[in-house]
Amino acid sequence: MRFEDALFNWLQIRVVENERQTDQAAADTRAFFEQILVEDHGVANLHIERIDDTMIYVRYEREGHSKLQMYPRESGEQLLRDINSNPKYN
């Protein structure tokens, strides 16, 4: 899996996990993408640094450097909105 895809997928499911803390499937899926990022792409210290009105800031270390990736908040929260709008998952 490409690094960019794994990081974005991790972000979306991390947002879901933060909101739905008892959702074991979300936790398992987050751990899956985190494992890919760590084992395949050498990422460490991965976390959401902050969220503001328009952006989500993801901080991580890779190749000995601290990196900051920014995503539009709307995109990062899309999976959560999709899950919450589907009665099957509520």
C-alpha positions in Angstrom: 0.0 0.0 0.0 1.3 3.4 -0.9 2.4 5.6 2.1 0.0 8.4 1.3 -3.0 6.0 1.1 -2.1 4.3 4.4 -1.6 7.6 6.2 -5.0 8.9 5.0 -6.7 5.7 5.9 -5.1 5.7 9.3 -6.3 9.3 9.8 -9.9 8.6 8.8 -10.2 5.5 11.1 -8.4 7.3 13.9 -11.1 10.1 13.8 -13.7 7.4 13.9 -12.0 5.6 16.8 -11.7 8.9 18.8 -15.4 9.5 18.4 -16.6 5.9 18.9 -14.3 4.8 21.7 -16.1 1.5 22.3 -16.0 0.5 18.6 -13.6 -2.5 18.5 -13.7 -2.7 14.7 -12.5 0.9 14.5 -9.6 0.1 16.9 -8.6 -3.0 15.0 -8.7 -1.2 11.7 -6.6 1.7 13.1 -4.1 -0.8 14.4 -3.9 -2.5 11.0 -3.1 0.8 9.2 -0.7 1.8 11.9 1.1 -1.5 11.5 1.5 -0.9 7.8 2.9 2.6 8.4 5.3 1.3 11.0 6.5 -1.9 9.3 6.3 -1.0 5.7 7.1 2.7 5.8 9.2 3.3 8.9 6.8 5.6 10.7 7.1 6.3 14.4 5.3 8.6 16.9 2.2 8.9 14.8 -0.6 11.0 16.1 -3.1 13.7 15.4 -1.4 16.8 16.6 -4.4 19.1 16.4 -7.6 19.9 14.7 -8.8 23.4 13.8 -11.8 24.7 11.9 -10.5 23.7 8.5 -7.6 21.3 8.9 -6.4 18.1 10.7 -2.6 18.0 11.5 -0.9 14.6 11.6 2.6 14.5 13.1 4.9 11.5 12.6 8.6 10.7 12.4 10.1 9.0 9.3 13.7 8.6 8.2 14.8 10.4 11.3 12.8 13.5 10.6 9.7 14.9 12.2 7.0 15.5 9.6 3.7 17.3 9.6 0.9 16.3 7.1 -2.2 18.5 6.9 -5.6 17.3 5.6 -8.8 19.2 5.0 -11.0 18.5 8.1 -13.9 17.7 5.8 -12.0 14.9 4.1 -10.5 13.5 7.3 -14.0 13.3 8.9 -15.8 11.9 5.9 -15.7 8.3 7.0 -17.1 9.2 10.4 -20.0 11.1 8.8 -20.7 8.1 6.5 -20.8 5.7 9.4 -23.0 8.0 11.5 -25.4 8.5 8.7 -25.9 4.8 8.2 -28.4 3.3 10.7 -26.9 -0.1 10.3 -23.8 1.0 12.2 -25.6 2.9 15.0 
